[in-house]
Amino acid sequence: MSNIMEIFNILKKLDFSYCTRHGLAICDNSLTVLSKFPSNSINLVITSPPFALQRQKEYGNKDQDQYITWLLSFAKIVYEKLRVDGSFVIDLGGAYKKGVPVRSLYNYRLLIQLCDEIGFHLAEEFFWYNPSKLPSPIEWVNKRKIRVKDSVNTIWWLSKTENPKSDIKNVLVPYSERMKKLIEDPAKFYTPKERPSGHNIGASFGNDNGGAIPSNLLQISNSESNSLYLRRCKEFGVKGHPARFPEKLPSFFIKLLTEPEDLVVDIFAGSNTTGLVAEKLSRRWISIEERIEYIQASSFRFIDSNINKTKLDEIYNSINSESKINLKDYQEPKKLFNGDALNF
Ligand SMILES: C[S@@+](CC[C@H](N)C(=O)[O-])C[C@H]1O[C@@H](n2cnc3c(N)ncnc32)[C@H](O)[C@@H]1O
């Protein structure tokens, strides 16, 4: 199955909460929804599952084993629904074992099982460094001062085959000042030569490629405080989703691993950051979240800032798991979107 519109034609027959120009938000258990997808239909699943920390109050080995088994049941079906050149990107926060200042290995155990049992390849591991993360756990870091603050999440980029679609030209980062000078006047800075390490520097080192190659350490602050989403949550007296990831995170992987019109899916969508980013980048998206209050508030992300409170109220209150609200009429086309709208 390759045609994206064919896939959407199958999926739009399902109940959904709202649709936009490029995507669908579905309120249900993602295991149920994923089972309805055609095989080999998704280009990228990117998600941040409820962490072991948030899902359970106990962190003994047994519970972590249960957590891994739970997550593997989703991964198994993701594998089946991904296209051959598709990718599965999973963001996992670390955790301590209960009552001791020793880290759990659950995220590493999960990685090994994803590869050994399900058949994923580890295309590359990433580390998301969030400088604005607060120190925790309080007992080991703030009170006893025996552990430093944990500000890195592991992100596993998994693929169905050894050669998933990817293009780093889409995620180049700005050159350093030194590199800019080198590009301006290469002869002044270096002469092509062989190095003892074998990393030979040739004349092409000074070429301007439009930006530098990014590393697998992603430094992204998670400190959103004044977005349309948060302002509207405040206006409606609802709490913003407590575990949102920053837009730059899905943006990096969506640009790296997909092209416009490709299908991006988030199976633990929360406030639907992934859907918003996919929409901005003209990718088709489907976001699945089991709690309706998160889906309702996530609609704020897609409704133009000119829409008045009465209308917003009406939309917000009419969203339920089968409301099929069409938000296209409240989206400002040129601001967010380039591609053709979906036809619902
Ligand atoms: C860590 S949050 C995701 C936050 C999201 N990345 C964002 O930026 O808002 C995980 C979400 O998964 C949802 N969830 C947990 N189990 C689920 C399931 N079986 N199906 C669908 N959603 C689920 C939770 O309700 C929670 O909102």
The ligand as an ORCA input file, in Angstrom:
! r2SCAN-3c Opt
* xyz 0 1
  C       4.491     11.401     27.666
  S       2.869     11.710     27.108
  C       3.125     12.294     25.454
  C       3.288     13.780     25.378
  C       3.455     14.309     23.955
  N       4.731     13.938     23.392
  C       3.313     15.823     23.917
  O       4.209     16.518     23.424
  O       2.288     16.318     24.422
  C       2.201     10.115     26.862
  C       0.698     10.065     26.548
  O       0.344      8.729     26.196
  C      -1.034      8.552     26.521
  N      -1.296      7.099     26.506
  C      -0.922      6.168     27.413
  N      -1.312      4.936     27.020
  C      -1.938      5.081     25.831
  C      -2.555      4.165     24.892
  N      -2.590      2.851     25.131
  N      -3.109      4.670     23.753
  C      -3.087      6.006     23.508
  N      -2.506      6.919     24.355
  C      -1.945      6.468     25.481
  C      -1.143      9.233     27.877
  O      -2.485      9.584     28.178
  C      -0.216     10.442     27.707
  O      -0.951     11.600     27.355
*
